[in-house]
């Protein structure tokens, strides 16, 4: 068998996985695309092992290690995605990136609501106090 057939198939699988990683917004679909890319690498490893007629079958042994690493990666990745989904209610990558806290060095901690230097009698000093003040205003209206 020619080496070109599995190499072309592996290239198509890898390109499909790369497109999935770059274009998808759902974290689970991104993890599936990474698995597709790893399977393309495994296909190349086995194809080159057969083509080179390696007596030690190094390509197949390395493929087994790659499969084990991929299984651990998908287990940890799914655990992280489930934890994020429980906390934030979405697995959309763009929304998770947008809701990250800014790490701007120009931010002064004294300007933040509820900061140690803020006025404790101001109802908008903390988000919880602002919610309580809004509920009291609605109840009296």
C-alpha positions as CSV (number, residue, x, y, z in Angstrom):
1,X,0.0,0.0,0.0
2,X,1.2,3.5,-0.8
3,X,2.0,5.9,2.0
4,X,0.1,8.7,0.3
5,X,-3.3,7.3,1.1
6,X,-3.1,7.3,4.9
7,X,-1.1,10.5,4.8
8,X,-3.8,12.3,2.8
9,X,-6.5,10.9,5.1
10,X,-4.6,12.0,8.2
11,X,-4.1,15.5,6.7
12,X,-7.8,15.8,6.0
13,X,-8.7,14.6,9.5
14,X,-6.2,17.1,11.0
15,X,-7.5,20.0,8.9
16,X,-11.1,19.1,9.9
17,X,-10.1,19.1,13.6
18,X,-8.2,22.4,13.2
19,X,-11.2,24.0,11.6
20,X,-13.3,22.7,14.5
21,X,-11.0,24.1,17.1
22,X,-10.8,27.5,15.4
23,X,-14.5,27.9,14.3
24,X,-16.5,26.2,17.1
25,X,-17.8,28.1,20.2
26,X,-18.9,25.2,22.3
27,X,-16.2,23.8,24.5
28,X,-17.3,20.2,24.1
29,X,-17.1,20.5,20.3
30,X,-13.6,22.0,20.6
31,X,-12.5,19.0,22.7
32,X,-13.9,16.6,20.1
33,X,-12.0,18.5,17.4
34,X,-8.8,18.1,19.4
35,X,-9.5,14.4,19.6
36,X,-9.9,14.3,15.8
37,X,-6.5,16.0,15.5
38,X,-4.9,13.4,17.8
39,X,-6.4,10.6,15.8
40,X,-4.9,12.0,12.7
41,X,-1.5,12.0,14.4
42,X,-2.1,8.4,15.4
43,X,-2.9,7.4,11.9
44,X,0.3,8.9,10.7
45,X,2.3,7.1,13.4
46,X,0.9,3.7,12.5
47,X,1.2,4.3,8.7
48,X,4.9,5.3,8.9
49,X,5.5,2.4,11.3
50,X,4.1,0.0,8.7
51,X,5.9,1.8,5.8
52,X,9.3,1.7,7.5
53,X,8.8,-1.9,8.6
54,X,10.2,-1.1,12.1
55,X,11.1,-4.3,14.0
56,X,10.3,-2.6,17.3
57,X,7.0,-1.2,16.2
58,X,7.8,2.2,17.7
59,X,5.0,4.0,15.9
60,X,2.4,1.7,17.3
61,X,3.9,1.9,20.8
62,X,3.9,5.7,20.6
63,X,0.3,5.5,19.4
64,X,-0.7,3.7,22.5
65,X,0.9,6.4,24.6
66,X,-0.9,9.1,22.6
67,X,-4.3,7.3,23.1
68,X,-3.6,7.2,26.9
69,X,-2.8,10.9,27.0
70,X,-5.9,11.7,24.9
71,X,-8.1,9.7,27.3
72,X,-6.7,11.6,30.3
73,X,-7.0,14.9,28.4
74,X,-10.7,14.3,27.5
75,X,-11.4,13.2,31.1
76,X,-9.9,16.3,32.6
77,X,-11.3,18.6,29.9
78,X,-14.8,17.4,30.4
79,X,-14.5,17.8,34.1
80,X,-13.4,21.4,33.7
81,X,-16.2,22.1,31.1
82,X,-18.8,20.6,33.4
83,X,-17.6,22.6,36.4
84,X,-17.6,25.8,34.3
85,X,-21.1,25.0,33.0
86,X,-22.4,24.5,36.5
87,X,-20.9,27.8,37.7
88,X,-21.6,30.0,34.8
89,X,-24.5,28.2,33.0
90,X,-22.9,28.1,29.6
91,X,-20.1,26.2,27.8
92,X,-19.8,28.9,25.1
93,X,-16.1,29.9,24.8
94,X,-16.8,33.5,23.8
95,X,-19.0,34.2,26.8
96,X,-16.5,32.6,29.1
97,X,-13.7,34.8,27.7
98,X,-15.9,38.0,28.0
99,X,-16.8,37.3,31.6
100,X,-13.2,37.0,32.7
101,X,-12.1,39.5,35.3
102,X,-9.8,42.2,33.9
103,X,-6.3,42.4,35.2
104,X,-5.6,46.0,34.5
105,X,-2.8,47.4,36.6
106,X,-4.4,50.9,36.4
107,X,-7.4,49.7,38.4
108,X,-7.4,51.1,41.9
109,X,-8.9,48.8,44.4
110,X,-10.3,51.8,46.3
111,X,-12.5,52.6,43.4
112,X,-14.3,49.3,43.4
113,X,-17.7,49.0,45.1
114,X,-17.4,47.4,48.5
115,X,-13.7,48.3,48.7
116,X,-12.1,49.1,52.1
117,X,-12.1,52.8,51.3
118,X,-15.7,53.0,50.0
119,X,-18.5,54.7,52.0
120,X,-20.2,51.9,54.0
121,X,-23.5,53.9,54.2
122,X,-23.8,54.2,50.4
123,X,-26.4,51.6,49.3
124,X,-24.5,51.1,46.0
125,X,-21.3,50.3,47.9
126,X,-21.8,46.5,47.5
127,X,-23.8,44.7,44.8
128,X,-25.9,42.8,47.5
129,X,-26.8,46.1,49.2
130,X,-27.8,47.6,45.9
131,X,-30.1,44.6,45.3
132,X,-31.7,45.0,48.7
133,X,-32.2,48.7,48.1
134,X,-33.9,48.0,44.8
135,X,-36.2,45.5,46.4
136,X,-37.1,47.9,49.1
137,X,-37.9,50.7,46.6
138,X,-40.1,48.3,44.6
139,X,-42.0,47.2,47.8
140,X,-42.7,50.8,48.8
141,X,-43.8,51.9,45.4
